[in-house]
Amino acid sequence: METQNKTIKHHLQKIGPITQLFALNQYGVGRLASRIHELKNDHGLNIEKRMVKNRRKVGGSHFAEYYLDA
C-alpha cells in the first residue's frame, strides 16, 4: 500500500483535491478512505474531507472529496 500512499500524497500536494472515483479510474486505488486514513495517522498529513453534491444524480447524492488543509 505504500506505493498507493505515495501516489495519493503526490496528487494531494501537486494536483489538489481527489475523489474516490478519480483515484479508482486514474490510479487503481479502490480504497481511497483507507489510504487517506494511513496518510493522516502514519504520515502526519493534515487532510480534510468535504462532501460534494453529485449534480448528475437526482435525489441529492453526495461524495467525499479529500484535500490538504494548509
ChimeraX attribute file (.defattr): number of C-alpha atoms within 10 A of each C-alpha:
attribute: neighborCount
match mode: 1-to-1
recipient: residues
	/A:1	10
	/A:2	10
	/A:3	8
	/A:4	17
	/A:5	19
	/A:6	13
	/A:7	15
	/A:8	23
	/A:9	21
	/A:10	12
	/A:11	15
	/A:12	17
	/A:13	11
	/A:14	9
	/A:15	11
	/A:16	13
	/A:17	18
	/A:18	18
	/A:19	16
	/A:20	17
	/A:21	16
	/A:22	15
	/A:23	18
	/A:24	13
	/A:25	10
	/A:26	8
	/A:27	12
	/A:28	13
	/A:29	20
	/A:30	15
	/A:31	12
	/A:32	21
	/A:33	15
	/A:34	13
	/A:35	20
	/A:36	22
	/A:37	15
	/A:38	16
	/A:39	19
	/A:40	14
	/A:41	11
	/A:42	9
	/A:43	12
	/A:44	10
	/A:45	16
	/A:46	13
	/A:47	17
	/A:48	15
	/A:49	17
	/A:50	12
	/A:51	11
	/A:52	13
	/A:53	13
	/A:54	12
	/A:55	10
	/A:56	8
	/A:57	9
	/A:58	7
	/A:59	9
	/A:60	10
	/A:61	12
	/A:62	13
	/A:63	13
	/A:64	16
	/A:65	16
	/A:66	19
	/A:67	21
	/A:68	15
	/A:69	10
	/A:70	7
